[in-house]
Amino acid sequence: MRKRLTVMVVGLATLVFPAAAVYAQTSISLQASLNSLNFKGASSATQITMGLGNPCPSGASYTSDCLASGSGGASGTSGYYQLLGGGAITLTNVSGDNWTVSEGSVLDFCFSSGQACSGTVFLKGTMHLLTFTQNGNNGSFNVNLSNNLTLDSPAGSLGSYFTNPSVITLTVTGFGEIDLQSLLSQSSSDTLTGISVSSGLVDPTPEPGTIALFGSGLLGMAGFARRRLLKR
């Protein structure tokens, strides 16, 4: 009887956890974009501004920029990504090279078979950058891996492989020897240009509530099984 109960619990875990494993290994890798980002002074001792522009414009004659490909559940999908946002973006210095990011309007993200969200749409949604950390010539948005990508409805053919919201991180490069802190207390005429996205990653995030609920269920089953064994 003890062996039968053990097999039953292990079998149930095997049925449930593969789904979580598929979510964990599914991701979309983003490659380098065109140079489009710029950073400016804002006549503030704590804040600067950033322009995202359109790093992956429609009709551009590029073949090696803004490429994206999927892995895991998204394996076999490849094409282009697009980042688009017209609102003002403000970076507030927290400490040293760490900044928080706020946008005047949400940013659009799209992964599709054609440029500028054309052809087959694999994944589509709106995103927030949230945080920025500079490290020499490079910088990273959303280093805390917070949920910052809200999927559209419909979200695209890969929507079922991603939780809502999911996580998107971006690495940018092109700062050279310039520290963003040098733009503090400077006017908008002080501008750093030629910054591009060097890489990025889109990941689903397992829902902690679902995993916790399942774990509680297993503990409950174990307790029930133990009581039955003790009665015998």
C-alpha positions, 0 to 999 in steps of 0.5 A: 500500500505504501508503494502504491501511494508513492507511485500515485503522488510521483505520477501526478507530479510527472503529469503536472510539472512538464507543463511548467518545464515547457514554460521555463525553457521557452524563450525568444532571443533578440539580436542587435537593432539599428542605432536609434536610442538617445539620452539627453539632459533634462536640466535636473539633478536626478533625471535625464530623458531617453528617446527610443525612436524606432530601432527596427523601422519598416522598409529598412534595407537590413538583413542582420539587424532586429532578428529574433528566434524562438527556442523550446516551445517556440522552436522553429520560429524566426523573423524580426522584432519591433520596439516602438514608443512615441512617448517621453521616457524618463530615467531617474537616478537611484544610486550610482549607475542604477536608474528607474525608468518611466514612460509617458506611454507604453511601448509596443513589442512585436515578433513576426515573420516579416519586418515591422510586425508584418507577416505571421505574428508570433508574439505581440504586446506592450512593455515597460522598461522599468529599470536601467543599469549601466556597466561601462559601454553596456547597459541593461533594462529590467535587470530585476527580471520583473514581469513587464510584457503584457500580451495583446489579445490575440497575442500571436501564435506563441501566446499559449507558451507565455504567461501574461505578463511575461518578462522581457530584458534588453541590453544596449551598447554604445556608451563608450567612455560616457557615464550617464550621470554626466548628463545630470544637471545638463540641458537637452542640448547635451545628447548621447546618440548612437546607442543600439539594442545589442541583445534581448530575451523574452521569457514566460514566468511560471505563476507562483500561485499555481505552483504553490497551490499544487505544492499544497495539494501534494502536501495534503495528499501526503498527509492523508496517505500517512494518516491512512497508513497509521490507522492500519 
